[in-house]
Amino acid sequence: MSLHPTIAAVTDRIRARSEGPRRTYMETMARAAAEGPRRAHLTCGNQAHAYAAMDQDKDALATGPSPNLGIITAYNDMLSAHQPFEHFPDLIRAAARGAGGTAQVAGGVPAMCDGVTQGQTGMELSLFSRDVIALAAAVGLSHNTYDAAAYLGVCDKIVPGLVIAAATFGYIPGVFMPAGPMTSGLPNDEKARVRQQFANGEVGRDALMAAEMASYHGPGTCTFYGTANSNQMLMEFMGLHMPGASFVNPGTPLRDALTTAATERALAITALGNAYTPVCDILDEKAFVNGIVGLMATGGSTNLVIHLPAMARAAGIILDLQDFSDLSNVTPLLAKVYPNGLADVNHFHAAGGLGFMIGELLHAGLLHPDTKTIAGDGLELYTQEPKLTDGRVIYGPGAGASLNEKILRPASNPFHAHGGLTQLAGNLGRGVIKTSAVAEERHIIEAPARIFHTQEAVKEAFKAGEFTQDAVIVVRFQGPKSNGMPELHNLTPTLAVLQDRGLKVALVTDGRMSGASGKVPSAIHLSPEAADDGPIARLRDGDIIRLDATKGTIEVKGVDLSTRTAATADLSGNGSGVGRELFAAFRANVGLAADGAGVVV
């Protein structure tokens, strides 16, 4: 199948837009690669320090020509998705020895859980943790003793931060190793129902707690299709995972075998061998287009609309919101996974998973087939399925058809003709809306504005019974300059209740809503933000706002905003407590959300 003309056109314009920075980036990578293996430039004293504690690997490190793998780990056992990483270094070291190489933990990076910090002060550090992760990974790899890197991370900001680091150290290979999703627990629709009952005051906190604990119940990634699982999809579509690695449960023989296989592959593609595949060669404009197509075909997290531009900039590639919108328009929605459906990622994987989906998109001409990946040349490799044979991974044909078309469909019979993410532009700035879970009759909302400066104020107004008519609820001063752009996911039950009462409601914000934005139309990431003199700061209660996801517009009607004085908010309280003091420089220097809200890139 020939490449779809829109896929080709968007790729060409990204390439043209990025020509200068990409050329500079690749020249930098070429100079670094030309220096040869990193350890060749260390003195004997440098190396002695690096190998002092390596016991049985010491001789191989000091005298052998074998490759050394640096492990960057985001392990902690507070975050369920990362708890399995505790034992990965031992497994990786053993696999490296078996392949004639060595492995060392190069460094650890922080990994916060947005589920724990949701609605809490700590969420204001969440977006910036991406940049901290990139910086911390750079510190670990700066010792220059590694011929390749293994990146252990899964969740929301962790994978994007690690990709930024991998691109910065793009002259060495980098392999991402996932931990996999937890097994299925309480169905997601039941969890959502109890949350909504609690918001209505119909059940107590004991019922809410029981439902939450039954849903989030063991090691592994949360099973709904939010940012963490969107990250895993992305790494597979972009060729940084081993094929079929994303959604294999932790603690299983296949999971361990995939980690072993990834280690062996990382050592095989260093500059010391004949299959040298540095990250810079993988992360080109085609890989990022493939990643965006994957995001649209799966109905993935809106957070990636912020992270992908930041990740791309680290590789010298400039993405624009229009790229996302245009690719969404031609990418069919092939999956229905909660919050876009009732199934979880385990059900999706069992139905055929990413391998089936990649095959469908390739054959429809919607993916670049000729990308470089850690597994070899060509994305067709990622249609194969890993099987366990005598303790080792053997690849064979993947699912030839969906095993459950309520969850996963072929490109010839999609759930929707487009991916459900649209750029919104108008006199209120630029933002995005995810419509894959929003009923079509709610794709256009026109109603009076209700203005708030915190999500807590919205919930207080709800409890006071103030929402009795259609409304566009504006929550401003939630962008990265204001308070680090926390997710406003806690508003989802409240907005859903209003909608279920028959009101036409929408959310407009310069903040985030994450992969769980759900069934209420939400114009998010509005740029410029209120704290950056964005038009949203000039809105007033009663202004008529029209959100039109069919035309891609967001505007206030009958008002010349330039004649108004911008509202201000007291943001002094955002600068202290729970570590916020340390992030003042981040808030002061962060870029536009539309450009990736980057600090270090």
DRENBA-978757 format. One record per residue (C-alpha): y, x, z; residue number from 1. Coordinates in Angstrom, 2 decimals, decimal comma. Example, Ala and Ser with C-alpha at 12.3 -4.5 7.8 and 13.67 -1.06 7.14 Angstrom:
BEGIN
        c2        c1        c3     n
     -4,50     12,30      7,80     1
     -1,06     13,67      7,14     2
//
This chain:
BEGIN
        c2        c1        c3     n
      0,00      0,00      0,00     1
      3,43      1,39     -0,94     2
      6,06      1,75      1,74     3
      8,13     -1,37      2,38     4
     11,61     -0,90      0,83     5
     13,41     -1,67      4,09     6
     11,30      0,89      5,98     7
     12,15      3,44      3,31     8
     15,86      2,53      3,26     9
     16,30      2,67      7,03    10
     14,46      6,00      7,17    11
     16,67      7,41      4,42    12
     19,87      6,37      6,14    13
     18,70      7,82      9,48    14
     17,89     11,06      7,67    15
     21,31     11,13      5,98    16
     23,15     10,24      9,20    17
     21,26     12,94     11,10    18
     21,43     15,69      8,49    19
     23,80     17,97     10,43    20
     22,39     17,72     13,96    21
     18,78     17,72     12,71    22
     19,36     20,88     10,69    23
     20,92     22,61     13,71    24
     18,03     21,48     15,91    25
     15,33     22,69     13,54    26
     17,07     26,03     13,07    27
     17,11     26,43     16,87    28
     13,42     25,58     17,07    29
     12,59     28,00     14,23    30
     14,35     30,86     16,00    31
     12,49     30,15     19,22    32
      9,14     29,88     17,42    33
      9,75     33,15     15,60    34
      9,77     34,96     18,93    35
      6,04     34,33     19,19    36
      4,00     33,39     22,28    37
      6,19     33,04     25,37    38
      4,29     35,40     27,63    39
      4,77     38,30     25,24    40
      8,35     38,59     26,46    41
      7,60     38,72     30,18    42
      7,48     41,98     32,08    43
      4,43     42,93     34,10    44
      6,35     41,95     37,23    45
      7,26     38,58     35,74    46
      3,64     37,89     34,90    47
      2,28     39,08     38,23    48
      4,44     36,50     39,99    49
      3,27     33,76     37,62    50
     -0,45     34,50     38,01    51
     -0,65     35,57     41,67    52
     -2,32     32,39     42,91    53
     -4,50     31,65     39,89    54
     -7,81     32,97     41,32    55
    -10,54     32,81     38,64    56
     -7,97     32,44     35,84    57
     -5,96     35,52     36,80    58
     -7,72     37,99     34,51    59
     -7,61     35,64     31,53    60
     -3,88     35,10     32,04    61
     -3,06     38,76     32,51    62
     -5,18     40,34     29,81    63
     -6,56     37,71     27,49    64
     -5,04     36,36     24,25    65
     -6,10     32,84     25,15    66
     -3,50     30,03     25,31    67
     -1,99     28,85     28,59    68
     -1,15     25,18     29,06    69
      1,79     24,18     31,28    70
      1,36     20,86     33,08    71
      4,46     18,78     33,82    72
      3,34     16,06     36,20    73
      5,06     12,94     37,47    74
      2,39     12,35     40,10    75
      3,09     10,40     43,24    76
      0,91      7,86     45,00    77
      3,66      5,32     45,66    78
      3,70      4,47     41,95    79
      0,40      2,87     41,01    80
      0,58      4,00     37,38    81
      0,95      7,63     38,46    82
     -1,47      7,72     41,39    83
     -4,39      8,69     39,09    84
     -2,51     11,85     38,08    85
     -3,35     13,38     41,48    86
     -6,62     14,73     40,12    87
     -5,60     15,38     36,51    88
     -4,63     19,06     37,04    89
     -8,14     19,94     38,26    90
     -9,66     18,14     35,27    91
     -7,24     19,81     32,86    92
     -7,84     23,29     34,32    93
    -11,61     22,85     33,99    94
    -11,27     21,56     30,43    95
     -8,98     24,47     29,53    96
    -11,47     27,01     30,88    97
    -14,22     25,34     28,89    98
    -12,12     25,69     25,75    99
    -11,35     29,36     26,40   100
     -7,85     28,82     27,79   101
     -6,02     28,35     31,05   102
     -3,75     25,71     32,56   103
     -1,14     25,75     35,32   104
      1,04     23,09     36,88   105
      4,45     24,16     35,59   106
      6,38     21,68     37,68   107
      6,71     18,19     39,03   108
      9,28     15,57     38,06   109
     10,40     12,51     40,02   110
      8,94      9,14     39,14   111
     10,51      6,03     40,59   112
      9,07      2,54     40,35   113
     11,43     -0,11     39,05   114
      9,14     -2,71     40,61   115
      9,82     -1,29     44,07   116
     13,58     -0,91     43,47   117
     14,02     -4,19     41,57   118
     17,06     -5,93     43,09   119
     17,53     -3,03     45,53   120
     20,20     -0,33     45,72   121
     17,77      2,32     44,52   122
     17,66      0,64     41,10   123
     21,12      2,11     40,49   124
     19,48      5,53     40,17   125
     16,79      4,32     37,78   126
     18,38      4,89     34,39   127
     19,82      8,25     35,44   128
     16,40      9,35     36,66   129
     15,51      9,75     32,97   130
     18,01     12,62     32,69   131
     16,88     14,11     36,00   132
     13,28     14,09     34,73   133
     14,31     15,91     31,56   134
     16,20     18,48     33,62   135
     13,34     18,95     36,08   136
     10,82     19,39     33,27   137
     13,10     21,99     31,71   138
     13,15     23,94     34,96   139
      9,35     23,94     35,05   140
      8,98     25,09     31,45   141
     11,78     27,66     31,69   142
      9,33     30,18     33,18   143
      8,21     30,77     29,58   144
      4,59     31,40     30,42   145
      3,22     28,47     28,40   146
      1,93     28,17     24,87   147
      1,80     24,37     25,03   148
      2,70     21,64     27,51   149
      0,82     18,64     28,89   150
      3,08     15,79     30,01   151
      1,67     13,43     32,65   152
      3,80     10,31     32,85   153
      3,61      6,59     32,14   154
      6,42      4,44     33,44   155
      9,88      3,28     32,59   156
     12,22      6,32     32,57   157
      9,50      8,92     33,00   158
      8,12      9,01     29,47   159
     11,58      8,98     27,82   160
     12,71     11,80     30,12   161
      9,58     13,79     29,32   162
     10,07     13,22     25,58   163
     13,63     14,55     25,86   164
     12,22     17,65     27,56   165
      9,40     17,96     25,00   166
     11,92     17,79     22,17   167
     14,12     20,40     23,85   168
     11,09     22,69     24,13   169
     10,02     21,49     20,70   170
      8,94     24,93     19,49   171
      5,74     24,59     21,54   172
      3,16     21,80     21,20   173
      3,30     18,94     23,68   174
      0,56     16,43     24,44   175
      1,18     13,28     26,49   176
     -1,70     12,19     28,70   177
     -1,65      8,62     30,07   178
     -3,40      7,30     33,16   179
     -4,12      3,80     31,81   180
     -3,52      0,25     33,09   181
     -4,92     -1,20     36,29   182
     -7,69     -3,74     35,86   183
     -6,64     -7,36     35,47   184
     -5,64     -9,24     38,61   185
     -3,87    -12,55     39,19   186
     -2,92    -13,99     35,77   187
      0,68    -13,29     34,87   188
      1,55    -16,93     34,27   189
      0,31    -17,79     37,77   190
      2,41    -15,00     39,27   191
      5,47    -16,28     37,37   192
      4,78    -19,83     38,56   193
      4,71    -18,78     42,22   194
      7,91    -16,76     41,77   195
      9,63    -19,82     40,32   196
      8,29    -22,03     43,13   197
      9,73    -19,56     45,64   198
     13,10    -19,61     43,83   199
     13,03    -23,42     44,10   200
     12,18    -23,29     47,80   201
      8,83    -25,00     47,18   202
      6,69    -22,24     48,74   203
      7,31    -19,67     51,43   204
      7,40    -15,90     51,35   205
      3,77    -15,73     52,49   206
      2,63    -17,42     49,25   207
      4,92    -15,18     47,21   208
      3,57    -12,05     48,89   209
     -0,03    -13,11     48,37   210
      0,59    -13,68     44,65   211
      2,37    -10,36     44,19   212
     -0,39     -8,41     45,97   213
     -3,08    -10,13     43,89   214
     -1,22     -9,18     40,72   215
     -0,38     -5,55     41,57   216
     -3,65     -4,64     43,20   217
     -4,89     -1,16     42,26   218
     -4,32      2,18     40,53   219
     -2,86      2,11     37,04   220
      0,02      0,65     35,09   221
      1,15     -2,92     35,74   222
     -0,72     -5,04     33,23   223
      2,18     -7,02     31,77   224
      3,80     -5,69     28,60   225
      6,97     -4,23     30,05   226
      8,59     -0,84     29,63   227
      5,69      1,23     30,99   228
      3,15     -0,16     28,55   229
      5,73     -0,13     25,74   230
      6,05      3,60     26,44   231
      2,31      4,04     26,00   232
      2,35      2,16     22,72   233
      5,24      4,34     21,57   234
      3,44      7,60     22,30   235
      0,50      6,44     20,20   236
      2,60      5,22     17,26   237
      4,60      8,47     17,35   238
      1,51     10,68     17,50   239
      1,92     12,25     20,95   240
     -1,19     10,65     22,50   241
     -4,75     11,15     21,43   242
     -5,78      8,13     19,31   243
     -6,84      5,15     21,40   244
     -5,76      6,74     24,69   245
     -3,07      4,32     25,84   246
     -4,95      1,42     27,44   247
     -8,17      2,85     28,87   248
     -8,42      2,06     32,59   249
     -8,12      4,90     35,13   250
    -11,16      6,14     37,01   251
    -13,54      5,55     34,10   252
    -15,66      8,15     32,28   253
    -13,84      7,46     29,00   254
    -10,47      8,02     30,67   255
    -11,56     11,44     31,93   256
    -13,13     12,32     28,59   257
     -9,87     11,48     26,79   258
     -7,97     13,75     29,18   259
    -10,45     16,54     28,45   260
    -10,11     15,94     24,71   261
     -6,31     16,00     24,97   262
     -6,46     19,32     26,82   263
     -8,72     20,85     24,19   264
     -6,44     19,61     21,45   265
     -3,32     20,99     23,15   266
     -4,91     24,45     23,26   267
     -6,06     24,17     19,64   268
     -2,56     23,52     18,22   269
     -0,66     26,42     19,80   270
      0,89     29,24     17,78   271
     -2,10     31,40     18,74   272
     -4,36     29,41     16,42   273
     -4,39     28,12     12,86   274
     -3,34     24,51     13,56   275
      0,10     25,18     15,10   276
      1,81     21,80     15,59   277
      5,00     22,06     17,64   278
      6,69     18,93     18,93   279
      9,70     19,49     16,66   280
      7,48     18,92     13,62   281
      6,13     15,65     15,06   282
      9,40     14,10     16,24   283
     11,12     13,55     12,90   284
     12,86     10,47     11,52   285
      9,56      9,01     10,28   286
      8,02      9,19     13,75   287
     10,98      7,38     15,30   288
     10,90      4,67     12,61   289
      7,16      4,22     13,29   290
      7,92      3,93     17,00   291
     10,55      1,25     16,43   292
      8,19     -0,70     14,16   293
      5,56     -0,54     16,90   294
      8,10     -1,83     19,41   295
      8,88     -4,80     17,19   296
      5,28     -5,60     16,24   297
      4,28     -5,74     19,91   298
      7,37     -7,53     21,24   299
      8,05     -4,56     23,50   300
     10,63     -3,75     26,13   301
     14,34     -3,90     25,43   302
     14,72     -0,79     27,60   303
     13,39      1,23     24,66   304
     16,49      0,24     22,69   305
     18,34      2,49     25,15   306
     15,68      5,18     25,49   307
     14,78      5,71     21,83   308
     18,31      6,76     20,77   309
     18,44      9,21     23,69   310
     15,01     10,60     22,85   311
     15,95     10,92     19,19   312
     19,21     12,74     19,93   313
     17,24     15,41     21,75   314
     15,48     16,05     18,43   315
     18,69     16,00     16,38   316
     18,19     12,45     15,08   317
     20,84      9,72     15,35   318
     19,63      6,13     15,70   319
     21,87      3,06     15,54   320
     21,38     -0,49     16,81   321
     21,45     -1,69     13,20   322
     18,31      0,36     12,56   323
     16,48     -1,61     15,26   324
     17,73     -4,93     13,91   325
     16,85     -4,18     10,28   326
     13,37     -2,91     11,15   327
     12,80     -5,95     13,35   328
     13,68     -8,25     10,46   329
     10,77     -6,99      8,35   330
      8,20     -6,29     11,09   331
      5,88     -9,19     11,93   332
      5,14     -9,95     15,57   333
      1,39     -9,32     15,86   334
      0,86     -9,50     19,63   335
      1,36    -12,06     22,37   336
      1,16    -10,23     25,69   337
      2,92    -11,37     28,86   338
      5,87    -12,07     29,14   339
      5,59    -13,09     25,47   340
      2,21    -14,74     26,04   341
     -0,43    -15,31     28,72   342
     -2,65    -12,27     28,05   343
     -2,27     -8,84     29,67   344
     -2,68     -5,39     28,11   345
     -6,37     -5,24     29,00   346
     -6,95     -8,40     26,98   347
     -4,85     -6,96     24,15   348
     -6,88     -3,74     24,16   349
    -10,16     -5,66     24,15   350
     -9,01     -7,79     21,21   351
     -8,57     -4,72     19,02   352
     -5,55     -3,05     20,54   353
     -3,25     -0,49     19,03   354
     -5,82      0,86     16,59   355
     -6,20     -2,51     14,88   356
     -2,43     -3,05     14,90   357
     -1,63      0,38     13,43   358
     -4,17     -0,24     10,69   359
     -2,63     -3,61      9,85   360
      0,90     -2,20      9,73   361
     -0,15      0,80      7,66   362
     -1,88     -1,38      5,12   363
      1,18     -3,66      4,96   364
      3,38     -0,67      4,13   365
      5,34     -0,97      7,38   366
      4,53      2,47      8,83   367
      4,92      5,97      7,46   368
      1,33      7,15      6,95   369
      2,18     10,83      6,40   370
      3,48     11,84      9,82   371
      2,29     14,83     11,79   372
      0,53     14,05     15,07   373
     -1,16     16,03     17,81   374
     -4,50     14,84     16,39   375
     -3,74     16,08     12,87   376
     -1,87     14,98      9,76   377
     -1,56     11,28      9,06   378
     -1,27      8,14     11,17   379
     -4,55      6,78      9,78   380
     -6,24      8,84     12,51   381
     -4,80      6,35     15,01   382
     -6,78      3,45     13,57   383
     -9,95      5,05     14,92   384
    -11,54      4,14     18,23   385
    -12,74      6,63     20,87   386
    -16,30      6,22     22,13   387
    -18,14      8,15     24,83   388
    -21,18     10,06     23,54   389
    -22,96     12,50     25,88   390
    -19,83     12,72     27,99   391
    -17,52     13,57     25,09   392
    -15,10     11,57     22,96   393
    -16,34     10,78     19,48   394
    -14,10      8,85     17,10   395
    -15,38      6,12     14,84   396
    -14,05      3,07     12,97   397
    -11,83      0,78     14,99   398
    -11,90     -3,00     15,14   399
    -11,96     -4,39     11,61   400
    -10,59     -7,72     12,81   401
     -8,90     -9,20     15,85   402
    -11,39    -10,47     18,39   403
     -8,88    -12,96     19,77   404
     -6,11    -14,26     17,51   405
     -4,41    -15,94     20,45   406
     -3,49    -12,40     21,53   407
     -3,56    -10,19     18,44   408
     -3,20    -11,23     14,82   409
     -3,38     -9,57     11,40   410
     -0,20     -8,87      9,45   411
     -1,17    -11,65      7,03   412
     -1,03    -14,25      9,82   413
      1,52    -13,08     12,42   414
      2,86    -15,01     15,39   415
      6,28    -14,63     13,84   416
      7,62    -13,15     10,63   417
      9,92    -10,74     12,47   418
      9,82     -8,67     15,62   419
     12,20    -10,68     17,74   420
     14,88     -8,11     18,52   421
     18,32     -8,56     17,01   422
     21,58     -6,68     17,22   423
     24,45     -8,88     18,40   424
     27,98     -7,97     17,31   425
     31,31     -9,71     17,54   426
     34,56     -9,76     19,46   427
     32,66     -9,08     22,70   428
     31,24     -5,77     21,40   429
     27,67     -4,81     20,45   430
     24,46     -5,59     22,25   431
     20,91     -6,79     21,64   432
     18,79     -9,86     22,28   433
     15,01    -10,12     22,49   434
     13,86    -13,47     21,17   435
     10,09    -13,03     20,97   436
      9,60    -15,19     24,08   437
     12,62    -17,49     23,53   438
     12,04    -20,90     21,96   439
     13,76    -21,23     18,58   440
     15,90    -24,16     19,72   441
     17,51    -21,78     22,22   442
     18,40    -19,03     19,73   443
     21,93    -20,47     19,53   444
     23,78    -21,21     22,76   445
     27,44    -22,25     22,93   446
     28,80    -23,09     26,36   447
     31,55    -22,32     28,89   448
     31,43    -18,98     30,63   449
     30,74    -18,48     34,31   450
     31,85    -14,99     35,33   451
     30,13    -12,90     38,01   452
     30,25     -9,25     39,01   453
     26,85     -9,03     40,73   454
     23,47    -10,67     40,33   455
     23,60    -11,57     44,02   456
     26,68    -13,71     43,34   457
     24,76    -15,58     40,62   458
     21,93    -16,35     43,02   459
     24,37    -17,49     45,71   460
     26,02    -19,86     43,24   461
     22,58    -21,20     42,31   462
     21,66    -21,82     45,94   463
     24,99    -23,60     46,43   464
     24,15    -26,00     43,57   465
     27,07    -24,88     41,38   466
     25,18    -24,90     38,08   467
     25,24    -28,51     36,93   468
     26,19    -28,10     33,26   469
     25,43    -25,85     30,33   470
     26,71    -22,34     30,92   471
     26,78    -18,81     29,58   472
     26,39    -16,73     32,72   473
     28,33    -13,46     32,35   474
     27,35    -10,66     34,71   475
     29,66     -7,71     34,08   476
     30,33     -4,33     35,68   477
     26,60     -3,66     35,44   478
     26,77     -0,89     32,85   479
     25,98      2,80     33,37   480
     29,55      3,79     34,28   481
     29,82      1,00     36,85   482
     26,63      1,42     38,82   483
     23,97      3,15     36,72   484
     22,97      0,00     34,80   485
     20,30     -1,50     37,06   486
     17,90     -4,07     35,65   487
     18,90     -7,66     36,39   488
     15,28     -8,78     36,34   489
     15,79    -10,62     39,65   490
     17,85    -13,19     37,75   491
     14,88    -14,23     35,60   492
     13,44    -16,88     37,98   493
     16,89    -18,37     38,66   494
     17,80    -18,63     34,98   495
     14,36    -20,04     34,15   496
     14,79    -22,80     36,76   497
     18,15    -23,81     35,28   498
     16,66    -23,88     31,81   499
     13,68    -25,94     33,01   500
     16,15    -28,45     34,47   501
     17,31    -29,17     30,94   502
     20,45    -27,05     30,90   503
     21,38    -24,81     28,00   504
     21,90    -21,42     29,61   505
     22,21    -17,84     28,44   506
     22,94    -14,49     30,04   507
     25,60    -12,10     28,72   508
     25,79     -8,73     30,43   509
     26,57     -5,06     30,03   510
     23,48     -4,45     32,17   511
     19,74     -4,36     31,45   512
     16,97     -6,94     31,67   513
     13,93     -4,76     30,85   514
     10,66     -5,71     29,21   515
     10,43     -8,86     31,32   516
     13,54    -10,58     29,92   517
     11,43    -13,65     29,26   518
     12,30    -17,06     27,88   519
     16,04    -17,28     28,61   520
     18,32    -16,02     25,81   521
     19,95    -12,83     27,08   522
     22,62    -10,76     25,35   523
     22,22     -7,40     27,06   524
     23,46     -3,79     26,88   525
     26,89     -5,04     25,77   526
     28,97     -2,02     24,71   527
     31,59     -0,96     25,54   528
     30,89     -2,00     29,11   529
     33,42     -3,63     31,41   530
     34,13     -0,39     33,28   531
     34,84      1,30     29,93   532
     37,52     -1,25     28,96   533
     35,06     -3,35     27,00   534
     36,04     -6,85     25,84   535
     33,67     -8,40     28,38   536
     36,19     -7,36     31,06   537
     38,74     -9,81     29,57   538
     36,59    -12,91     29,76   539
     37,51    -15,75     32,15   540
     35,67    -18,73     33,58   541
     35,63    -21,57     31,06   542
     35,92    -19,43     27,93   543
     33,61    -20,79     25,23   544
     31,03    -18,18     24,30   545
     28,73    -18,53     21,32   546
     25,54    -16,49     21,22   547
     23,85    -16,81     17,84   548
     20,61    -14,85     17,55   549
     20,02    -16,22     14,02   550
     23,21    -14,62     12,69   551
     23,32    -11,74     15,16   552
     26,70    -12,59     16,66   553
     28,20    -12,73     20,14   554
     31,75    -13,99     20,43   555
     34,27    -15,82     22,53   556
     35,92    -18,64     20,59   557
     39,62    -19,43     20,31   558
     40,77    -16,51     22,44   559
     42,65    -13,34     21,51   560
     41,22    -11,00     24,13   561
     43,74     -8,28     23,27   562
     46,49    -10,36     24,91   563
     44,70    -10,41     28,26   564
     44,64     -7,90     31,05   565
     41,18     -6,55     31,76   566
     39,60     -7,56     35,03   567
     38,83     -4,82     37,51   568
     36,09     -4,59     40,09   569
     35,89     -2,68     43,33   570
     33,22     -0,15     42,44   571
     33,76      2,07     45,48   572
     30,64      0,66     47,12   573
     28,54      1,94     44,21   574
     29,22      5,55     45,11   575
     27,35      5,98     48,38   576
     24,05      5,14     50,03   577
     20,45      5,74     48,94   578
     21,45      8,90     47,09   579
     24,19      7,40     44,93   580
     26,59     10,08     46,14   581
     24,66     12,66     44,15   582
     25,06     10,78     40,88   583
     28,86     10,55     40,64   584
     28,89     13,11     37,80   585
     26,31     11,04     35,91   586
     28,39      7,84     36,18   587
     31,52      9,71     35,10   588
     29,97     11,33     32,04   589
     27,44      8,82     30,74   590
     27,66      7,68     27,12   591
     27,58      4,18     25,66   592
     24,44      2,13     26,14   593
     24,42      1,55     22,37   594
     24,05      5,33     21,92   595
     21,33      5,74     24,55   596
     23,42      5,98     27,76   597
     22,77      9,71     27,79   598
     24,13     12,28     30,18   599
     22,23     15,42     29,15   600
     22,00     14,55     25,41   601
//
